[in-house]
Amino acid sequence: MEQEIDKSLENKNKFFSILKENKIKLIGVLFIALILSLSFIFYKMNENKKNILISEKYIQAGLLLAANENEKSKKLLEDIILSKNKFYSVLALNTILEKNLEKDENKVLNYFEVVKNLSLRQEQKDLVILKKALFLIKISKTNEGKKLLKKLIEGESKFKSLSEEILNS
């Protein structure tokens, strides 16, 4: 029994001596962990704040559209696209296309590139490609639009049947 107590005391002494020897390393590791945790929390809070600001811009753009202030609305929607927000950039591009706010075809094609380069789910990327194909067909760049539609068909996209229907019409 005494041997067991001696062993447990000896183990405790070893543990505390190891802690004393490595006190600086332990404090360093804890400090780094604290800094990383605080950095992660700050990053998440900052991202959340950015999302809120972008959502407010999108709402404001919608209100401006309703008030027939298309130029101001277009500027806000352009800012949203260039912010590269996964959710609102796609919505802003859709609004610009639906309301025919941008007359410069090259700018619209640049917007498509910005949105296409976002890390979206495959289904969302396919939808952007479909919309780009339809836009290209609308602006008389039929061959480029058909190439994108064929790409969707070959890629077994969810929009395969729709793409085939558009090509056959």
ZIKA-V562181 format. One record per residue. N is the residue number from 1. RES is the residue in one letter. NEAR is the number of other C-alpha atoms within 10 Angstrom. Layout:
<<N & RES & NEAR> <N & RES & NEAR>>
//
This chain:
<<1 & M & 6> <2 & E & 7> <3 & Q & 8> <4 & E & 9> <5 & I & 10> <6 & D & 11> <7 & K & 12> <8 & S & 12> <9 & L & 12> <10 & E & 12> <11 & N & 12> <12 & K & 12> <13 & N & 12> <14 & K & 12> <15 & F & 12> <16 & F & 13> <17 & S & 12> <18 & I & 11> <19 & L & 13> <20 & K & 11> <21 & E & 11> <22 & N & 12> <23 & K & 13> <24 & I & 11> <25 & K & 11> <26 & L & 13> <27 & I & 11> <28 & G & 12> <29 & V & 12> <30 & L & 12> <31 & F & 12> <32 & I & 12> <33 & A & 12> <34 & L & 12> <35 & I & 12> <36 & L & 12> <37 & S & 12> <38 & L & 12> <39 & S & 12> <40 & F & 12> <41 & I & 12> <42 & F & 12> <43 & Y & 12> <44 & K & 12> <45 & M & 12> <46 & N & 12> <47 & E & 12> <48 & N & 12> <49 & K & 12> <50 & K & 14> <51 & N & 17> <52 & I & 12> <53 & L & 13> <54 & I & 22> <55 & S & 16> <56 & E & 12> <57 & K & 18> <58 & Y & 22> <59 & I & 15> <60 & Q & 16> <61 & A & 24> <62 & G & 20> <63 & L & 13> <64 & L & 17> <65 & L & 18> <66 & A & 11> <67 & A & 10> <68 & N & 11> <69 & E & 13> <70 & N & 19> <71 & E & 14> <72 & K & 14> <73 & S & 26> <74 & K & 23> <75 & K & 14> <76 & L & 21> <77 & L & 28> <78 & E & 19> <79 & D & 16> <80 & I & 24> <81 & I & 23> <82 & L & 15> <83 & S & 16> <84 & K & 17> <85 & N & 19> <86 & K & 17> <87 & F & 16> <88 & Y & 20> <89 & S & 25> <90 & V & 24> <91 & L & 17> <92 & A & 26> <93 & L & 23> <94 & N & 15> <95 & T & 19> <96 & I & 19> <97 & L & 16> <98 & E & 9> <99 & K & 11> <100 & N & 11> <101 & L & 18> <102 & E & 16> <103 & K & 10> <104 & D & 8> <105 & E & 12> <106 & N & 10> <107 & K & 12> <108 & V & 19> <109 & L & 14> <110 & N & 12> <111 & Y & 20> <112 & F & 20> <113 & E & 14> <114 & V & 17> <115 & V & 28> <116 & K & 19> <117 & N & 11> <118 & L & 15> <119 & S & 12> <120 & L & 15> <121 & R & 9> <122 & Q & 11> <123 & E & 12> <124 & Q & 15> <125 & K & 18> <126 & D & 22> <127 & L & 17> <128 & V & 20> <129 & I & 22> <130 & L & 22> <131 & K & 19> <132 & K & 23> <133 & A & 24> <134 & L & 21> <135 & F & 19> <136 & L & 19> <137 & I & 15> <138 & K & 11> <139 & I & 10> <140 & S & 11> <141 & K & 13> <142 & T & 15> <143 & N & 12> <144 & E & 15> <145 & G & 23> <146 & K & 20> <147 & K & 13> <148 & L & 21> <149 & L & 28> <150 & K & 16> <151 & K & 17> <152 & L & 23> <153 & I & 17> <154 & E & 10> <155 & G & 12> <156 & E & 10> <157 & S & 18> <158 & K & 14> <159 & F & 18> <160 & K & 19> <161 & S & 13> <162 & L & 15> <163 & S & 21> <164 & E & 15> <165 & E & 11> <166 & I & 13> <167 & L & 13> <168 & N & 7> <169 & S & 5>>
//
